[in-house]
């Protein structure tokens, strides 16, 4: 279930473009203007609820930090658990980690080793605000699988299609983006 073009245009119209952030030549998609617009945020959340309610998801995992902004409320609305995927050293219990390549160097994400202990082979939705090159999402999906769950779909509010991150994710799971920017 996807949005109609006019609904996508509505959501895109409330997302602010910030030029030359975080560095020269980049147009940053600022979702804070979506989050502080109650009508737009509610519209987006209802769309996500309608999409994922029939999928029998057991958990939602969100990437630090903007994935938390969409993942936790969606998990609450669906009546499922939320699992944070964080940068190293932020989770208080035993973790597993996955490194991924950046343009210059590496980064890493972690998940609790027992994040999905409540159910055998749980079905997990991974969510984040944006997919660019797909490094964080790929590492997160690998972690979800590594601790015994099945990532049934990766969801992004915005996809920067020209960076081809979707191709990386589709090697592991289905990929859905609410909004596409080319």
Secondary structure, 3 states (H helix, E strand, C coil): CCCCHHHHHHHHHCCEEEECCCCCCCEEEECHHHHCCHHHHHHHHHHHHHHHHCCCCCEEEEECCHHHHHHHHHHHHHCCEEEEEECCCCCCCCEEEEEEEECCEEEEEEEECCCCCCCCCCEEEEEEEEECCCHHHHHHHHHHHHCCCEEEEEEEEEEEHHHCHHHHHCCCCEEEEEEEEC
